[in-house]
């Protein structure tokens, strides 16, 4: 006895995505402008890897008294960037110390913390990143994202047409721009890969349908392609989100920021494949049956003249 595969969404849902494409562009534009404003007003949320400083993971003998620990560290006058937070078990605490002028002062600040906290503390991890290294990491991360986007454009240009490359690049820039306020380089690079994979699946179906339905208008053809790939898109995104949500709620405080960035990126990446990458093919006039939609429309108007 053979069982049919479980489908939450039919293969052809008949959703007219392109009817709402202009609203998608408008909404994304507002969010991108808001991101730019937040960036100018607040700046990027750099971690210690990109702004320098020291991360100490400690474990106390009993439940940690964060107020008492803060009072002890405040008396050391290490700067305004000292942060404490509990993660995982009540005995586990993360201490973040701001960057100092040189490596010797940074190491001295760690020793001051150890002396101030006194005995009964298990120092499980200490990581120090100097300002020079952090600057190099930040520059390297930005270059990595830019190079990835350029290489994606070149790859898609050769595999499809230049309109597909521009649409995919616009989708990636959209996803990075809406995620950059959270700024975790590893997560952004992962989001670029995820969004690209989803966009290529949609584009591949569009290309197949361009060969199959040469007389169909481009908006209708894109709607058909999106509906045909929708079950795969939704199931893939839900599977990834279920894993990420489990990590977010049960993975501990250390990876919570990274996981939240990934969750946001998956949502934005799925949205952009439908409402950013696909409509770009209409705006750039991708060819259908040897002619662009604009050329066909002009020819139809010319033939209708008396």
ABEGO torsion letter per residue (X at the ends): XBBBBBBABBABAGBBAAAAAAAAAAAAAAAAAAAAAAAAAAEBBBBAAAAEEBBBBBBBABBBBAAAAAAAAAAAGAEAABBBBBBEBAABBBBBBBBBABAAAAAAAAAAAAAAAEBGBBBABBBBBBAAAAAAAAAAAAAAAAAAAAAAAAAAAAABBAAAAAAAAAAAAAAAAAAAAAGBAAAAAAAAAAAAAAAAAAAAAAAAAAAABAABBAAAAAAAAAAAAAAAAAAAAAAAAAAAAAAAAAAEAAAAAAAAAAAAAAAAAAAAAAAAAAAAAAAAGBBBGGBBAAAAAAAAAAAABX
